Amino acid sequence: MTTATIKKKRQLSERAKRVKKELINQGMTQRELAAKVGMNENYLTAMLAGSKSGKKYWAKIERI
C-alpha cells in the first residue's frame, strides 16, 4: 500500500494578489507581463507563487 502525498497550497502574498488583479483589470496575461518586463514567464509564475524572490523585477512589474 502507498501513502498519498498531500501538497499544501501556498497563499499568495498581497503583492502577488495585487498583480493578478491588475492583470485581470488590464486584460493582460502573465505571459504578456513577463514579455513587457523582459523576464521568463516561468520565473514570473514562481515569483507570484512565492518560490522566487524576484527582487530585481518587482519595481518594473509594479510600474506596468
Biopython code that builds the backbone (N, CA, C, O; Angstrom):
import numpy as np
from Bio.PDB.StructureBuilder import StructureBuilder

atoms = [
    (1, "MET", "N", (0.827, -1.179, 0.000)),
    (1, "MET", "CA", (0.000, 0.000, 0.000)),
    (1, "MET", "C", (0.881, 1.255, 0.000)),
    (1, "MET", "O", (1.909, 1.290, 0.675)),
    (2, "THR", "N", (0.486, 2.264, -0.743)),
    (2, "THR", "CA", (1.245, 3.511, -0.793)),
    (2, "THR", "C", (0.518, 4.596, -0.009)),
    (2, "THR", "O", (-0.700, 4.564, 0.167)),
    (3, "THR", "N", (1.288, 5.529, 0.442)),
    (3, "THR", "CA", (0.697, 6.646, 1.172)),
    (3, "THR", "C", (0.533, 7.827, 0.223)),
    (3, "THR", "O", (1.438, 8.140, -0.550)),
    (4, "ALA", "N", (-0.598, 8.466, 0.283)),
    (4, "ALA", "CA", (-0.852, 9.634, -0.573)),
    (4, "ALA", "C", (-0.097, 10.834, -0.013)),
    (4, "ALA", "O", (-0.086, 11.076, 1.194)),
    (5, "THR", "N", (0.527, 11.572, -0.910)),
    (5, "THR", "CA", (1.219, 12.792, -0.513)),
    (5, "THR", "C", (0.272, 13.966, -0.694)),
    (5, "THR", "O", (-0.326, 14.141, -1.756)),
    (6, "ILE", "N", (0.144, 14.754, 0.337)),
    (6, "ILE", "CA", (-0.721, 15.922, 0.275)),
    (6, "ILE", "C", (0.157, 17.159, 0.196)),
    (6, "ILE", "O", (1.002, 17.402, 1.058)),
    (7, "LYS", "N", (-0.061, 17.932, -0.854)),
    (7, "LYS", "CA", (0.690, 19.172, -1.019)),
    (7, "LYS", "C", (-0.127, 20.315, -0.458)),
    (7, "LYS", "O", (-1.330, 20.417, -0.699)),
    (8, "LYS", "N", (0.539, 21.170, 0.290)),
    (8, "LYS", "CA", (-0.134, 22.360, 0.800)),
    (8, "LYS", "C", (-0.057, 23.450, -0.260)),
    (8, "LYS", "O", (0.990, 23.669, -0.869)),
    (9, "LYS", "N", (-1.163, 24.119, -0.469)),
    (9, "LYS", "CA", (-1.166, 25.257, -1.389)),
    (9, "LYS", "C", (-0.574, 26.453, -0.679)),
    (9, "LYS", "O", (-0.884, 26.722, 0.481)),
    (10, "ARG", "N", (0.276, 27.163, -1.382)),
    (10, "ARG", "CA", (0.839, 28.389, -0.830)),
    (10, "ARG", "C", (-0.164, 29.506, -0.987)),
    (10, "ARG", "O", (-0.860, 29.598, -1.998)),
    (11, "GLN", "N", (-0.230, 30.345, 0.013)),
    (11, "GLN", "CA", (-1.090, 31.528, -0.071)),
    (11, "GLN", "C", (-0.349, 32.600, -0.856)),
    (11, "GLN", "O", (0.851, 32.798, -0.667)),
    (12, "LEU", "N", (-1.052, 33.278, -1.722)),
    (12, "LEU", "CA", (-0.446, 34.371, -2.476)),
    (12, "LEU", "C", (-0.177, 35.538, -1.541)),
    (12, "LEU", "O", (-0.969, 35.837, -0.647)),
    (13, "SER", "N", (0.941, 36.184, -1.763)),
    (13, "SER", "CA", (1.244, 37.393, -0.993)),
    (13, "SER", "C", (0.296, 38.500, -1.444)),
    (13, "SER", "O", (-0.321, 38.415, -2.506)),
    (14, "GLU", "N", (0.194, 39.527, -0.627)),
    (14, "GLU", "CA", (-0.649, 40.667, -1.000)),
    (14, "GLU", "C", (-0.160, 41.286, -2.305)),
    (14, "GLU", "O", (-0.963, 41.705, -3.139)),
    (15, "ARG", "N", (1.148, 41.343, -2.476)),
    (15, "ARG", "CA", (1.741, 41.903, -3.701)),
    (15, "ARG", "C", (1.320, 41.082, -4.911)),
    (15, "ARG", "O", (0.931, 41.639, -5.937)),
    (16, "ALA", "N", (1.397, 39.759, -4.794)),
    (16, "ALA", "CA", (1.017, 38.875, -5.905)),
    (16, "ALA", "C", (-0.474, 39.005, -6.212)),
    (16, "ALA", "O", (-0.875, 38.984, -7.375)),
    (17, "LYS", "N", (-1.293, 39.137, -5.166)),
    (17, "LYS", "CA", (-2.734, 39.314, -5.379)),
    (17, "LYS", "C", (-3.012, 40.604, -6.149)),
    (17, "LYS", "O", (-3.850, 40.631, -7.051)),
    (18, "ARG", "N", (-2.295, 41.679, -5.782)),
    (18, "ARG", "CA", (-2.481, 42.957, -6.488)),
    (18, "ARG", "C", (-2.100, 42.827, -7.957)),
    (18, "ARG", "O", (-2.802, 43.328, -8.836)),
    (19, "VAL", "N", (-0.980, 42.149, -8.217)),
    (19, "VAL", "CA", (-0.522, 41.979, -9.601)),
    (19, "VAL", "C", (-1.555, 41.184, -10.394)),
    (19, "VAL", "O", (-1.909, 41.569, -11.508)),
    (20, "LYS", "N", (-2.036, 40.090, -9.837)),
    (20, "LYS", "CA", (-3.018, 39.268, -10.547)),
    (20, "LYS", "C", (-4.307, 40.040, -10.820)),
    (20, "LYS", "O", (-4.879, 39.935, -11.906)),
    (21, "LYS", "N", (-4.767, 40.820, -9.829)),
    (21, "LYS", "CA", (-5.975, 41.627, -10.033)),
    (21, "LYS", "C", (-5.753, 42.658, -11.133)),
    (21, "LYS", "O", (-6.632, 42.884, -11.965)),
    (22, "GLU", "N", (-4.587, 43.276, -11.136)),
    (22, "GLU", "CA", (-4.287, 44.290, -12.156)),
    (22, "GLU", "C", (-4.190, 43.657, -13.541)),
    (22, "GLU", "O", (-4.606, 44.264, -14.528)),
    (23, "LEU", "N", (-3.649, 42.455, -13.623)),
    (23, "LEU", "CA", (-3.606, 41.747, -14.912)),
    (23, "LEU", "C", (-5.025, 41.550, -15.443)),
    (23, "LEU", "O", (-5.287, 41.750, -16.629)),
    (24, "ILE", "N", (-5.922, 41.162, -14.565)),
    (24, "ILE", "CA", (-7.315, 40.964, -14.975)),
    (24, "ILE", "C", (-7.925, 42.293, -15.419)),
    (24, "ILE", "O", (-8.589, 42.361, -16.453)),
    (25, "ASN", "N", (-7.697, 43.349, -14.632)),
    (25, "ASN", "CA", (-8.248, 44.674, -14.977)),
    (25, "ASN", "C", (-7.757, 45.162, -16.332)),
    (25, "ASN", "O", (-8.507, 45.786, -17.083)),
    (26, "GLN", "N", (-6.490, 44.877, -16.644)),
    (26, "GLN", "CA", (-5.912, 45.338, -17.913)),
    (26, "GLN", "C", (-6.109, 44.336, -19.049)),
    (26, "GLN", "O", (-5.732, 44.608, -20.189)),
    (27, "GLY", "N", (-6.694, 43.183, -18.746)),
    (27, "GLY", "CA", (-6.889, 42.163, -19.778)),
    (27, "GLY", "C", (-5.565, 41.618, -20.287)),
    (27, "GLY", "O", (-5.420, 41.310, -21.471)),
    (28, "MET", "N", (-4.613, 41.504, -19.392)),
    (28, "MET", "CA", (-3.253, 41.076, -19.758)),
    (28, "MET", "C", (-2.967, 39.704, -19.150)),
    (28, "MET", "O", (-3.437, 39.389, -18.056)),
    (29, "THR", "N", (-2.195, 38.899, -19.869)),
    (29, "THR", "CA", (-1.802, 37.599, -19.347)),
    (29, "THR", "C", (-0.451, 37.698, -18.643)),
    (29, "THR", "O", (0.280, 38.674, -18.814)),
    (30, "GLN", "N", (-0.134, 36.688, -17.858)),
    (30, "GLN", "CA", (1.178, 36.635, -17.218)),
    (30, "GLN", "C", (2.268, 36.576, -18.281)),
    (30, "GLN", "O", (3.344, 37.144, -18.099)),
    (31, "ARG", "N", (2.001, 35.903, -19.372)),
    (31, "ARG", "CA", (2.973, 35.807, -20.468)),
    (31, "ARG", "C", (3.269, 37.192, -21.035)),
    (31, "ARG", "O", (4.425, 37.534, -21.283)),
    (32, "GLU", "N", (2.217, 37.988, -21.239)),
    (32, "GLU", "CA", (2.388, 39.345, -21.765)),
    (32, "GLU", "C", (3.150, 40.224, -20.773)),
    (32, "GLU", "O", (4.015, 41.007, -21.169)),
    (33, "LEU", "N", (2.829, 40.094, -19.492)),
    (33, "LEU", "CA", (3.532, 40.869, -18.475)),
    (33, "LEU", "C", (5.007, 40.499, -18.446)),
    (33, "LEU", "O", (5.870, 41.375, -18.390)),
    (34, "ALA", "N", (5.296, 39.215, -18.485)),
    (34, "ALA", "CA", (6.693, 38.765, -18.475)),
    (34, "ALA", "C", (7.458, 39.334, -19.663)),
    (34, "ALA", "O", (8.605, 39.756, -19.519)),
    (35, "ALA", "N", (6.831, 39.349, -20.830)),
    (35, "ALA", "CA", (7.477, 39.899, -22.023)),
    (35, "ALA", "C", (7.734, 41.400, -21.863)),
    (35, "ALA", "O", (8.803, 41.886, -22.234)),
    (36, "LYS", "N", (6.767, 42.134, -21.316)),
    (36, "LYS", "CA", (6.931, 43.581, -21.127)),
    (36, "LYS", "C", (8.055, 43.889, -20.143)),
    (36, "LYS", "O", (8.789, 44.862, -20.316)),
    (37, "VAL", "N", (8.186, 43.061, -19.117)),
    (37, "VAL", "CA", (9.204, 43.283, -18.094)),
    (37, "VAL", "C", (10.563, 42.764, -18.560)),
    (37, "VAL", "O", (11.601, 43.183, -18.047)),
    (38, "GLY", "N", (10.556, 41.851, -19.534)),
    (38, "GLY", "CA", (11.807, 41.279, -20.036)),
    (38, "GLY", "C", (12.302, 40.130, -19.188)),
    (38, "GLY", "O", (13.496, 40.010, -18.915)),
    (39, "MET", "N", (11.368, 39.282, -18.770)),
    (39, "MET", "CA", (11.739, 38.146, -17.937)),
    (39, "MET", "C", (11.064, 36.881, -18.454)),
    (39, "MET", "O", (10.155, 36.938, -19.282)),
    (40, "ASN", "N", (11.520, 35.755, -17.958)),
    (40, "ASN", "CA", (10.963, 34.460, -18.320)),
    (40, "ASN", "C", (9.602, 34.296, -17.645)),
    (40, "ASN", "O", (9.445, 34.620, -16.468)),
    (41, "GLU", "N", (8.628, 33.797, -18.386)),
    (41, "GLU", "CA", (7.280, 33.672, -17.829)),
    (41, "GLU", "C", (7.223, 32.655, -16.692)),
    (41, "GLU", "O", (6.419, 32.812, -15.773)),
    (42, "ASN", "N", (8.052, 31.621, -16.735)),
    (42, "ASN", "CA", (8.084, 30.644, -15.641)),
    (42, "ASN", "C", (8.621, 31.280, -14.360)),
    (42, "ASN", "O", (8.177, 30.948, -13.261)),
    (43, "TYR", "N", (9.578, 32.194, -14.508)),
    (43, "TYR", "CA", (10.123, 32.883, -13.346)),
    (43, "TYR", "C", (9.058, 33.796, -12.736)),
    (43, "TYR", "O", (8.946, 33.887, -11.514)),
    (44, "LEU", "N", (8.283, 34.468, -13.575)),
    (44, "LEU", "CA", (7.194, 35.312, -13.083)),
    (44, "LEU", "C", (6.193, 34.473, -12.302)),
    (44, "LEU", "O", (5.753, 34.876, -11.225)),
    (45, "THR", "N", (5.833, 33.328, -12.827)),
    (45, "THR", "CA", (4.904, 32.431, -12.147)),
    (45, "THR", "C", (5.454, 32.028, -10.781)),
    (45, "THR", "O", (4.719, 31.998, -9.794)),
    (46, "ALA", "N", (6.753, 31.717, -10.728)),
    (46, "ALA", "CA", (7.393, 31.333, -9.463)),
    (46, "ALA", "C", (7.407, 32.509, -8.484)),
    (46, "ALA", "O", (7.224, 32.315, -7.282)),
    (47, "MET", "N", (7.622, 33.720, -8.989)),
    (47, "MET", "CA", (7.585, 34.908, -8.125)),
    (47, "MET", "C", (6.206, 35.087, -7.513)),
    (47, "MET", "O", (6.078, 35.308, -6.309)),
    (48, "LEU", "N", (5.185, 34.991, -8.337)),
    (48, "LEU", "CA", (3.820, 35.190, -7.854)),
    (48, "LEU", "C", (3.413, 34.090, -6.874)),
    (48, "LEU", "O", (2.610, 34.321, -5.970)),
    (49, "ALA", "N", (3.966, 32.907, -7.058)),
    (49, "ALA", "CA", (3.677, 31.791, -6.153)),
    (49, "ALA", "C", (4.491, 31.865, -4.865)),
    (49, "ALA", "O", (4.201, 31.168, -3.893)),
    (50, "GLY", "N", (5.515, 32.720, -4.871)),
    (50, "GLY", "CA", (6.320, 32.890, -3.670)),
    (50, "GLY", "C", (7.543, 32.012, -3.575)),
    (50, "GLY", "O", (8.212, 32.005, -2.542)),
    (51, "SER", "N", (7.860, 31.266, -4.631)),
    (51, "SER", "CA", (9.032, 30.391, -4.563)),
    (51, "SER", "C", (10.306, 31.073, -5.070)),
    (51, "SER", "O", (11.402, 30.540, -4.893)),
    (52, "LYS", "N", (10.177, 32.228, -5.689)),
    (52, "LYS", "CA", (11.324, 33.044, -6.113)),
    (52, "LYS", "C", (11.105, 34.466, -5.610)),
    (52, "LYS", "O", (9.981, 34.966, -5.589)),
    (53, "SER", "N", (12.194, 35.106, -5.206)),
    (53, "SER", "CA", (12.051, 36.465, -4.651)),
    (53, "SER", "C", (11.808, 37.501, -5.737)),
    (53, "SER", "O", (10.970, 38.385, -5.557)),
    (54, "GLY", "N", (12.510, 37.420, -6.851)),
    (54, "GLY", "CA", (12.319, 38.353, -7.948)),
    (54, "GLY", "C", (12.641, 39.790, -7.607)),
    (54, "GLY", "O", (12.045, 40.710, -8.166)),
    (55, "LYS", "N", (13.572, 39.994, -6.701)),
    (55, "LYS", "CA", (13.888, 41.338, -6.214)),
    (55, "LYS", "C", (14.102, 42.354, -7.324)),
    (55, "LYS", "O", (13.639, 43.490, -7.226)),
    (56, "LYS", "N", (14.797, 41.954, -8.374)),
    (56, "LYS", "CA", (15.118, 42.938, -9.415)),
    (56, "LYS", "C", (13.951, 43.230, -10.354)),
    (56, "LYS", "O", (14.030, 44.159, -11.157)),
    (57, "TYR", "N", (12.872, 42.459, -10.269)),
    (57, "TYR", "CA", (11.745, 42.646, -11.189)),
    (57, "TYR", "C", (10.528, 43.330, -10.579)),
    (57, "TYR", "O", (9.725, 43.896, -11.321)),
    (58, "TRP", "N", (10.356, 43.302, -9.264)),
    (58, "TRP", "CA", (9.132, 43.830, -8.666)),
    (58, "TRP", "C", (8.882, 45.288, -9.026)),
    (58, "TRP", "O", (7.750, 45.665, -9.324)),
    (59, "ALA", "N", (9.921, 46.106, -9.000)),
    (59, "ALA", "CA", (9.723, 47.528, -9.312)),
    (59, "ALA", "C", (9.210, 47.706, -10.748)),
    (59, "ALA", "O", (8.330, 48.531, -10.995)),
    (60, "LYS", "N", (9.761, 46.934, -11.689)),
    (60, "LYS", "CA", (9.295, 47.016, -13.087)),
    (60, "LYS", "C", (7.848, 46.557, -13.200)),
    (60, "LYS", "O", (7.048, 47.174, -13.904)),
    (61, "ILE", "N", (7.517, 45.483, -12.511)),
    (61, "ILE", "CA", (6.166, 44.936, -12.583)),
    (61, "ILE", "C", (5.159, 45.939, -12.032)),
    (61, "ILE", "O", (4.090, 46.133, -12.611)),
    (62, "GLU", "N", (5.494, 46.564, -10.932)),
    (62, "GLU", "CA", (4.561, 47.494, -10.297)),
    (62, "GLU", "C", (4.349, 48.766, -11.104)),
    (62, "GLU", "O", (3.354, 49.459, -10.893)),
    (63, "ARG", "N", (5.251, 49.093, -12.020)),
    (63, "ARG", "CA", (5.086, 50.273, -12.868)),
    (63, "ARG", "C", (4.142, 50.020, -14.039)),
    (63, "ARG", "O", (3.653, 50.969, -14.652)),
    (64, "ILE", "N", (3.885, 48.779, -14.351)),
    (64, "ILE", "CA", (3.054, 48.451, -15.526)),
    (64, "ILE", "C", (1.583, 48.463, -15.181)),
    (64, "ILE", "O", (0.745, 48.210, -16.047)),
]
sb = StructureBuilder()
sb.init_structure("model")
sb.init_model(0)
sb.init_chain("A")
sb.init_seg("    ")
for serial, (resi, resn, name, xyz) in enumerate(atoms, 1):
    if name == "N":
        sb.init_residue(resn, " ", resi, " ")
    sb.init_atom(name, np.array(xyz, "f"), 0.0, 1.0, " ", f" {name:<3s}", serial, name[0])
structure = sb.get_structure()
